[in-house]
Amino acid sequence: MDIGKILSHHARFRPDHTALICGDQRLTYRELNRSVNRIAQAIQAAGIRKGDKVAMLLPNCRELWELYWAIAALGAVSVPLSPLLRGNGLRNPLNNADTALLVTTEAVAAHLDPVFEALRLRPQDVWLIDTGDHPRYDSLYRHKDRAADAEPPKAHIHPEDPYNIIYSSGTTGEPKGIMHTHRVRAAYMTLFGGYYRMTPECVVLHSGSIVFNGSFLTTMPVMFLGGTFILHESFDAQAVVRTIAQEGVTHTLLVPSQIPALLEHPDFNGEKSSSLEMILSVGAPLHRQHKEEIDRRFPGVFYELYGLTEGFVTILDKTDFHKKPGSVGCPPPFFEMRILDDQGRDLPPGEVGEIVGKGPILMAGYYKDPVRTQEAIRDGWLYTGDLGYADEDGYLFLVDRKKDMVISGGVNIYPKDVEGIVIGHPAVQETAVFGVPDASWGEALVAAVVLKPASGPGKEDELKSWVNARVEARFHKLQAVHIMTDFPRNVAGKTLKREIRRHYLESRG
């Protein structure tokens, strides 16, 4: 289960197969392995040893992809971080992770300076990928260019050795450092490759950030199998459609915020993208009408995954979509699920409770945080903090996050129920429903919306009336509609509902 040896295996047995396409760069497994070896040799020459933490504050780029493999080859620990972090959001994870080496860009480095004195790093511990003459920080390529391309010394990896620390998105609180081992990442390679019917001939496209855990669902198995991985610098609907057609993409992963933009593209259809075998939606619940539109255009390729970085998933398989379109699937083999009430008792089918699960990709814990680890994992079960119910067949239906639940007039309201109504308006591209303080009812509902480009200027009162005429209960009625040009998102593309709520409250004074 030595993840760092995957590339060298393919460099020996599939040397001329295309491994990585990133922009105008195309690398075979032989070329990728040599480049990764040189980075690993350079990192080791700088004093990084097994167990040391190497942080990456990088956008999608070839260097980020290569660093994952070089760090693993040494038995060091990857700490991927969003390049959008600033201030304490930058300082805290770097210090918490005991960072020994940081690799970033010149643009991001400018934001290090205000917090650098509070970091436990020396200037020589910061390497930049895009300059060789920075007055303060070092250059990755200065070290790489003088390193050998031979395999680094064997690191003697144990399956339970840490592979990475991934900091949670912080959408519901302070980020936590989630630890995954080589065994867990090996499980990602083998299990998800099977679940998604991947083969050594597959071509996987990823257009979202690869510093968030969802990306590992496809990046790990494609490299394990020796397929071709295509990495876009950022999401662009036109680029995605063009790449699928030109490169014969078989598998792609998307977050729900990207799917409406693709559905608006006239060439995103089965005729122009006939190579596709999987469109995987992950990261947040996808509205049913978007699922159905994907299935109409691409019959038999839609999958959905519900899961937590901490280590539990359900999968809606492409063969199950038509019989369970409203669900997020069932636990795949080797995973188990329970629905519990507030007293920890199992609930029967159809009753809403907390989703609790276990499986072979369970995290080793939160880094240096045993208290929160014990709160999340009890007797081997992961308590997700999400609400849902299982039907008679064991399929999971998401209701909402516990922390997103709104209580109005003593009634529990799940914003997802109302979001399903709002998204049905022909002018609405995205929506997020949340609660705001209300003197009469305790909380009231507000729907923030992003309109489709061709919809023209929005009229908030008309939208509110349209929705309120269609909701089933009085307490589902909206107090207001808040139109935005776009939603704030984290680097993974996940909508930050708390930031939307803050924006709305500030706009109202």
C-alpha positions in Angstrom: 0.0 0.0 0.0 2.9 2.3 -0.8 1.1 5.0 -2.8 4.5 6.5 -3.8 5.3 3.4 -5.9 2.3 3.6 -8.3 4.0 5.9 -10.8 7.2 3.9 -10.9 5.1 0.7 -11.6 3.4 2.3 -14.6 6.7 3.9 -15.8 8.0 0.4 -16.1 5.0 -1.4 -17.5 3.1 1.4 -19.3 5.9 3.9 -20.0 4.5 5.5 -23.2 0.9 5.7 -22.1 -0.3 9.3 -21.6 -0.5 9.9 -17.8 -1.2 13.6 -17.4 -2.6 16.4 -19.6 -2.4 19.8 -18.1 -2.9 22.8 -20.4 -0.5 22.3 -23.3 1.6 19.8 -21.4 1.3 16.1 -22.1 3.4 13.6 -20.1 3.7 9.9 -20.4 4.2 7.7 -17.3 7.9 7.6 -18.0 8.1 11.4 -18.2 5.8 12.0 -15.2 7.8 9.5 -13.1 11.1 11.1 -13.9 9.8 14.6 -13.1 8.2 13.4 -9.8 11.5 11.6 -8.8 13.4 14.9 -9.3 11.0 16.8 -7.0 11.2 14.0 -4.4 15.0 14.1 -4.5 15.0 17.9 -4.2 12.6 17.8 -1.2 14.7 15.1 0.5 17.9 17.1 -0.1 16.2 20.0 1.7 15.9 17.9 4.8 12.3 16.6 4.5 12.0 13.1 5.9 9.3 10.5 6.5 6.4 12.0 8.5 7.3 15.6 7.8 4.4 17.8 6.6 4.6 19.5 3.2 1.9 22.1 2.6 0.8 23.2 -0.9 -0.9 26.5 -1.4 -1.4 26.1 -5.1 -4.0 26.4 -7.8 -4.5 23.5 -10.2 -1.2 23.0 -12.0 1.2 20.3 -13.0 3.4 21.1 -10.0 0.6 20.4 -7.5 -0.2 17.1 -9.1 3.5 16.1 -9.1 4.0 17.1 -5.5 1.3 14.7 -4.3 3.3 11.8 -5.7 6.7 13.1 -4.7 5.7 13.7 -1.1 4.1 10.2 -0.9 7.3 8.6 -2.3 9.2 10.0 0.6 6.7 8.9 3.2 6.1 12.6 4.0 2.6 14.0 4.5 0.7 16.2 2.0 -1.2 19.2 3.4 -3.2 20.6 0.4 -4.6 24.1 1.2 -6.8 26.5 -0.7 -4.7 29.3 -2.3 -7.6 31.6 -1.4 -6.7 31.5 2.3 -5.8 34.8 3.9 -4.8 36.1 7.4 -5.6 33.7 10.2 -7.2 31.3 7.7 -3.7 31.0 6.3 -1.7 31.0 9.5 -3.8 28.6 11.5 -3.6 25.5 9.3 0.0 26.0 8.5 0.9 26.1 12.2 -1.5 23.4 13.2 -0.1 21.0 10.6 3.5 21.5 11.9 4.4 22.5 8.3 8.1 21.8 7.5 8.0 23.0 3.8 5.5 25.2 2.0 5.2 25.3 -1.8 3.2 28.1 -3.3 3.1 30.8 -6.0 4.5 34.3 -6.0 0.9 35.8 -5.9 0.0 33.8 -2.8 3.4 34.5 -1.2 2.4 38.2 -1.1 -0.2 37.2 1.5 2.3 35.3 3.6 4.2 38.4 4.5 1.7 39.9 6.9 1.5 36.7 8.9 5.0 35.3 8.3 6.3 36.2 11.7 3.6 34.2 13.3 4.5 31.1 11.2 6.9 28.4 12.3 8.7 28.6 9.0 12.0 30.1 7.8 12.1 31.9 4.4 14.1 29.0 3.0 11.2 26.7 3.9 9.0 28.4 1.4 9.4 27.4 -2.3 7.7 29.2 -5.2 6.8 27.5 -8.5 6.8 30.5 -10.7 9.9 32.5 -10.0 13.6 32.1 -9.4 14.6 35.5 -8.1 12.2 36.3 -5.2 13.9 38.5 -2.6 12.7 36.4 0.3 11.6 32.9 -0.8 13.2 30.0 -2.6 12.4 28.4 -5.9 11.1 24.9 -6.4 12.7 24.7 -9.8 16.1 25.8 -8.6 16.1 22.7 -6.4 14.5 20.5 -9.0 16.9 21.4 -11.8 19.9 20.2 -9.9 18.3 17.0 -8.6 18.7 13.5 -10.1 15.7 11.7 -11.7 16.5 8.4 -10.0 14.0 6.7 -7.7 14.3 8.2 -4.2 15.4 5.7 -1.4 12.7 3.3 -0.2 10.6 5.0 2.5 9.4 1.7 4.1 5.8 2.8 4.2 3.4 1.1 6.6 -0.3 1.0 5.6 -1.3 3.1 8.6 1.4 5.8 7.9 -0.3 9.2 7.2 -0.6 10.2 3.6 -2.3 13.6 4.0 -3.9 16.1 6.3 -6.9 17.7 4.6 -8.4 20.7 6.3 -12.2 20.8 6.2 -13.8 23.6 4.2 -15.1 25.3 7.4 -18.6 25.7 6.0 -20.1 25.0 9.4 -17.3 26.0 11.8 -13.5 26.0 12.4 -11.5 23.9 9.9 -10.2 20.6 11.2 -7.2 18.6 9.9 -8.6 15.3 8.6 -5.9 12.6 8.5 -5.9 9.8 5.9 -3.4 7.0 5.8 -1.8 5.2 2.8 -4.3 2.3 3.5 -7.3 4.7 3.1 -6.0 6.2 -0.1 -5.2 2.7 -1.5 -8.9 1.9 -0.7 -9.9 5.0 -2.8 -7.9 3.6 -5.6 -9.3 0.1 -5.6 -12.9 0.6 -4.4 -13.9 3.7 -6.3 -12.2 2.4 -9.5 -14.6 -0.5 -9.2 -17.6 1.4 -8.2 -17.2 3.7 -11.2 -16.3 1.0 -13.7 -12.9 2.5 -14.5 -10.3 0.6 -16.6 -6.7 1.3 -17.6 -8.1 2.8 -20.8 -10.2 5.4 -19.0 -9.7 9.2 -19.5 -10.6 11.2 -16.4 -11.2 15.0 -16.6 -11.1 17.1 -13.5 -11.9 20.8 -13.8 -12.4 21.6 -10.1 -9.8 22.1 -7.5 -7.7 19.1 -6.5 -6.9 20.3 -3.0 -10.3 19.2 -1.8 -11.0 15.6 -0.9 -13.7 15.0 -3.5 -11.1 15.1 -6.2 -9.5 11.9 -4.8 -12.6 10.0 -5.8 -11.4 9.9 -9.4 -7.7 11.0 -9.3 -6.7 8.1 -7.1 -8.3 5.2 -9.2 -7.2 6.6 -12.6 -3.6 6.7 -11.5 -3.8 3.3 -9.9 -5.2 1.8 -13.1 -2.7 3.6 -15.3 -5.3 5.7 -17.2 -5.0 9.2 -18.4 -5.7 12.2 -16.1 -6.6 15.6 -17.5 -6.4 18.6 -15.2 -7.9 21.9 -16.0 -6.6 25.0 -14.2 -10.2 26.0 -13.3 -13.7 25.2 -14.3 -14.9 26.6 -17.6 -17.9 25.1 -19.3 -16.6 25.7 -22.8 -13.3 24.1 -22.0 -15.0 21.1 -20.4 -17.2 20.5 -23.4 -14.2 20.9 -25.8 -11.9 18.6 -23.8 -14.5 15.8 -23.6 -14.9 15.8 -27.4 -11.2 16.2 -28.2 -9.7 13.8 -25.7 -12.5 11.1 -25.5 -13.1 11.7 -21.8 -14.8 8.7 -20.2 -15.2 9.9 -16.5 -15.7 13.4 -15.0 -16.5 14.7 -11.6 -18.6 17.9 -11.1 -19.9 19.8 -8.1 -23.5 21.0 -8.3 -22.6 24.6 -8.8 -20.9 23.7 -12.1 -23.7 21.6 -13.5 -26.2 24.4 -14.3 -23.5 26.2 -16.4 -22.8 23.0 -18.4 -26.5 22.4 -19.0 -26.7 25.9 -20.4 -24.0 25.0 -23.0 -25.5 24.0 -26.3 -22.9 21.3 -27.0 -23.2 19.6 -23.7 -25.1 16.6 -25.0 -24.8 13.0 -25.8 -24.0 13.5 -29.5 -21.0 15.9 -28.9 -19.8 14.0 -25.8 -20.5 10.4 -26.7 -17.3 9.1 -25.0 -18.7 9.8 -21.5 -19.4 6.8 -19.3 -19.7 8.7 -16.0 -20.8 12.1 -14.9 -20.4 12.1 -11.1 -22.0 14.8 -9.0 -20.4 15.3 -5.6 -20.0 17.9 -2.8 -23.7 18.9 -2.2 -27.2 17.6 -3.1 -28.0 18.1 -6.7 -31.5 19.3 -7.5 -33.7 16.6 -9.0 -34.5 18.6 -12.2 -30.8 18.9 -12.9 -30.3 15.1 -12.4 -33.2 14.4 -14.8 -31.8 16.8 -17.4 -28.4 15.1 -17.3 -30.1 11.7 -17.7 -32.2 12.9 -20.6 -29.1 14.1 -22.5 -26.7 11.3 -21.3 -28.8 8.2 -20.6 -27.1 5.8 -18.2 -24.1 7.8 -17.2 -25.2 9.8 -14.1 -23.9 8.9 -10.7 -24.2 10.9 -7.4 -22.1 10.5 -4.3 -23.0 11.7 -0.8 -20.0 11.6 1.5 -17.8 13.2 4.1 -14.0 13.7 4.0 -14.0 11.9 7.3 -14.9 8.7 5.6 -18.4 7.6 4.8 -20.2 7.6 1.4 -23.4 6.4 -0.3 -23.5 6.1 -4.1 -26.4 6.5 -6.5 -25.3 4.1 -9.2 -26.2 4.8 -12.8 -28.3 1.7 -12.9 -30.3 2.9 -9.8 -31.1 6.4 -11.0 -34.5 5.7 -12.6 -35.8 3.7 -9.6 -34.5 6.1 -6.9 -34.0 9.5 -8.6 -34.6 11.5 -5.4 -32.1 9.5 -3.3 -28.3 9.8 -3.0 -28.0 6.0 -3.3 -27.0 3.3 -0.8 -23.9 2.4 1.0 -21.6 0.5 -1.4 -20.0 -2.8 -0.4 -17.9 -2.7 2.8 -19.9 0.4 4.0 -22.7 0.4 6.6 -25.3 3.0 7.5 -27.7 3.8 10.4 -30.3 6.5 10.9 -30.4 7.5 14.6 -32.6 9.7 16.7 -31.3 12.2 19.3 -31.1 9.5 21.9 -28.9 7.3 19.6 -31.7 4.8 18.8 -32.1 3.3 15.3 -35.1 4.7 13.4 -37.3 2.7 11.1 -37.5 3.4 7.3 -39.0 6.8 6.4 -38.2 8.6 9.7 -35.7 11.4 9.7 -32.6 11.2 11.9 -28.8 11.7 11.9 -26.9 9.8 9.3 -24.2 7.6 10.9 -21.9 5.4 8.9 -18.7 3.4 8.8 -16.4 1.9 6.1 -12.9 1.2 5.0 -12.0 4.9 4.2 -12.6 6.2 7.8 -10.2 8.9 8.8 -7.4 8.3 11.3 -8.8 11.3 13.2 -8.5 15.0 13.4 -4.8 16.0 13.6 -3.9 16.9 17.2 -7.6 17.1 18.2 -8.6 14.0 20.1 -11.7 15.7 21.6 -13.4 16.4 18.3 -12.2 13.1 17.0 -14.1 11.3 19.8 -17.1 13.5 19.2 -17.2 12.5 15.5 -16.3 8.8 15.8 -18.0 6.7 18.4 -17.5 3.0 18.6 -16.2 3.0 15.0 -19.3 4.9 13.7 -18.9 8.3 12.1 -21.6 10.8 13.2 -22.1 13.0 10.1 -24.2 15.9 11.5 -26.5 15.4 8.4 -30.2 14.5 8.5 -31.8 12.0 6.3 -33.9 8.9 6.1 -33.6 5.5 4.5 -36.4 4.0 2.6 -37.6 0.3 2.8 -34.9 -0.7 0.3 -32.1 1.0 2.3 -31.6 4.0 -0.1 -30.7 7.3 1.6 -32.7 10.4 1.1 -30.9 13.6 2.3 -33.0 16.1 4.3 -30.5 18.7 5.4 -27.6 19.5 7.7 -28.6 19.8 11.4 -27.0 23.2 11.6 -29.0 24.5 8.5 -32.3 23.5 10.0 -34.6 26.5 10.6 -37.1 26.7 13.4 -40.0 29.0 12.7 -43.0 29.2 15.1 -41.7 26.0 16.7 -41.8 24.1 13.4 -38.6 22.4 12.1 -38.0 23.5 8.5 -35.4 22.0 6.2 -34.2 24.6 3.6 -33.6 21.9 1.0 -37.4 21.3 0.7 -37.9 25.0 -0.2 -34.8 25.1 -2.5 -36.5 22.4 -4.5 -39.4 24.7 -5.2 -37.3 27.8 -5.9 -35.1 26.1 -8.5 -38.2 25.2 -10.5 -38.6 28.8 -11.5 -37.4 29.1 -15.2 -35.2 32.1 -14.5 -33.4 30.6 -11.5 -30.0 29.0 -12.0 -29.0 28.5 -8.3 -30.6 29.0 -4.9 -29.7 28.8 -1.3 -32.4 29.1 1.4 -31.6 30.0 5.0 -33.1 31.4 8.1 -32.9 35.0 9.5 -34.2 36.4 12.8 -37.8 37.2 12.9 -39.6 39.0 15.8 -42.8 37.1 15.4 -41.7 33.6 14.5 -38.2 33.3 15.8 -36.8 32.7 12.3 -38.1 33.3 8.8 -37.0 32.0 5.4 -35.0 33.9 2.8 -34.1 32.6 -0.7 -30.9 33.9 -2.3 -30.9 33.2 -6.0 -28.5 33.5 -9.0 -30.5 34.1 -12.2 -29.8 32.5 -15.5 -27.8 34.8 -17.9 -30.6 35.2 -20.4 -33.3 35.9 -17.8 -33.0 39.7 -17.7 -33.2 41.8 -14.6 -34.7 40.0 -11.6 -37.8 41.1 -9.7 -37.5 39.9 -6.1 -41.1 40.4 -5.2 -42.4 38.5 -8.3 -40.1 35.6 -7.5 -41.2 35.6 -3.9 -44.9 35.5 -4.9 -44.2 32.7 -7.4 -42.5 30.5 -4.8 -45.0 31.3 -2.0 -47.9 30.3 -4.3 -46.3 26.8 -4.7 -45.1 25.8 -1.2 -47.2 23.3 0.6 -47.2 24.8 4.1 -47.5 28.3 5.5 -44.2 28.0 7.4 -42.4 27.3 4.1 -43.3 30.8 2.7 -40.4 33.1 2.0 -40.0 36.4 3.8 -37.8 37.7 1.0 -35.8 36.8 -2.1 -32.3 38.1 -2.4 -30.8 38.2 -5.9 -27.0 37.9 -6.3 -24.8 37.8 -9.4 -22.9 34.8 -8.0 -22.6 32.9 -4.7 -19.5 32.9 -2.6 -17.8 29.5 -2.8 -14.8 27.7 -1.3 -12.0 26.4 -3.5 -14.0 23.1 -4.0 -16.9 25.1 -5.6 -19.1 24.5 -2.6 -21.6 27.3 -1.8 -20.9 29.1 1.4 -24.4 29.5 2.8 -23.2 31.4 5.9 -21.5 34.0 3.7 -24.7 34.4 1.7 -26.7 34.9 4.9 -24.2 37.5 6.1 -24.3 39.3 2.7 -28.1 39.4 2.9 -28.2 40.8 6.5 -25.6 43.4 5.7 -27.5 44.5 2.7 -30.6 45.1 4.9 -28.5 47.2 7.3 
